[in-house]
Amino acid sequence: MKCAAAEAEAEVLIAQLDQLAKAHNYSKIIAKIPAALNPLFTAAGYCLEATIPSFYRGRESCQLLGKYFCPIR
C-alpha cells in the first residue's frame, strides 16, 4: 500500500543512507522495505536481491535491495 508520508520518509532515508555509506566508506547498503517503495529505491540505484511474499501481516511483500558503493563488488 502506497502512502505519501511513507514515500517522503523513504526519500529522506535514501539520502541519509547514501551519506552514511560515503562517510564510513561502506561498500554496500542493504535495505529491507515494503514492495510499494521499490520504485523509489531502484531510482536511487538500489537493485532487487530478494522478495519475501506476504511478509507484512500477510498483506504486502518485503523486498531486500542492495546498493553498491564499490565498483569491485
C-alpha positions as CSV (number, residue, x, y, z in Angstrom):
1,M,0.0,0.0,0.0
2,K,1.4,3.4,-1.0
3,C,1.3,6.3,1.3
4,A,2.6,9.8,0.5
5,A,4.1,10.1,4.0
6,A,5.9,6.8,3.6
7,E,7.3,7.9,0.2
8,A,8.6,11.2,1.7
9,E,10.2,9.4,4.6
10,A,11.8,6.9,2.2
11,E,13.3,9.7,0.2
12,V,14.9,11.2,3.3
13,L,16.1,7.7,4.4
14,I,17.7,7.1,1.0
15,A,19.7,10.3,1.2
16,Q,20.7,9.5,4.8
17,L,21.9,6.0,3.8
18,D,24.0,7.5,1.0
19,Q,25.6,9.9,3.4
20,L,26.4,7.2,5.9
21,A,27.9,5.0,3.2
22,K,30.1,7.7,2.0
23,A,31.1,9.0,5.5
24,H,32.0,5.5,6.7
25,N,33.3,4.0,3.4
26,Y,30.6,1.3,3.3
27,S,30.8,-0.8,0.1
28,K,27.2,-1.9,0.2
29,I,23.9,-0.9,1.8
30,I,21.1,-3.4,2.2
31,A,17.5,-2.1,2.7
32,K,14.5,-4.2,3.8
33,I,11.5,-2.3,2.5
34,P,7.8,-2.8,1.7
35,A,7.5,-3.7,-2.0
36,A,5.5,-0.5,-2.7
37,L,8.6,1.6,-2.1
38,N,10.7,-0.4,-4.6
39,P,10.4,2.3,-7.4
40,L,11.9,5.0,-5.1
41,F,14.9,2.8,-4.1
42,T,15.5,1.5,-7.6
43,A,15.5,5.1,-9.0
44,A,18.2,5.8,-6.4
45,G,20.4,3.0,-7.6
46,Y,19.3,0.0,-5.5
47,C,19.0,-3.4,-7.0
48,L,16.4,-6.1,-6.0
49,E,18.1,-9.0,-4.3
50,A,15.2,-10.9,-2.8
51,T,11.5,-10.8,-2.1
52,I,9.6,-12.3,0.9
53,P,5.9,-12.7,-0.1
54,S,3.2,-11.6,2.3
55,F,5.8,-10.6,4.9
56,Y,4.0,-7.6,6.3
57,R,0.9,-9.0,8.1
58,G,0.2,-11.3,5.1
59,R,-0.7,-8.2,3.0
60,E,2.4,-6.9,1.4
61,S,5.7,-8.4,0.3
62,C,9.0,-7.4,1.7
63,Q,11.9,-6.7,-0.6
64,L,15.6,-6.7,0.1
65,L,17.5,-4.2,-2.1
66,G,21.2,-3.6,-2.3
67,K,23.2,-0.5,-3.4
68,Y,26.9,-0.9,-4.1
69,F,29.3,1.9,-3.5
70,C,32.4,0.0,-4.5
71,P,32.7,-0.9,-8.3
72,I,34.6,-4.1,-7.5
73,R,31.6,-5.6,-5.6
